[in-house]
């Protein structure tokens, strides 16, 4: 994790240069005044939405907690909404467009799924189960694979038996519950 932190300052510098370049290009296309008004309007809209998205995320979290449901879906949706509103509130045209895109419901769900997958990779399966609830999986058993003959061992004793595969090709549905 710490190795990636060395790339943050250059990335922020490149992002600032990108924002400046886009602002100059838009300013040349539509004029300096309208470009400044677009940035100002987007930032004002982002500030209004920041409060709304924060309250929406908090209400969703509380409703899930009171209902006894895992709050992961509400938390990820709230985080994506807050990130979109925050990017919209930042002065800049590129960040405003990205923030606005994160507030569009289909893209918000897509980004929320990415946040969920990233969270599940970084935390233990028990914590992921507490956040997002049990996960449904589908397991397919194929044809049995030939097991290699074990090498003769110098110690006498029973040889391990191969594990049988029952119902090859039939799906076994279930839930993974870590408790």
Buried (B, 14 or more C-beta within 10 A) or exposed (E): EEEEEEEEEEEEEEBEEBBEEBBEEBBEEEEEEEBEEBBEEBBEBBBEBBEEBBEBBEEBBEEBEEEEEBBBBBBBBBBBBBBBBBBBBBBBBBBBBBBBBBBEEEBBBEBBEEBBEEBBEEEEEEBBBBBBBEBEEEEEEEEEEEEEEEEEEEEEEEEEEEEEEEEEEEEEEEEEEEE
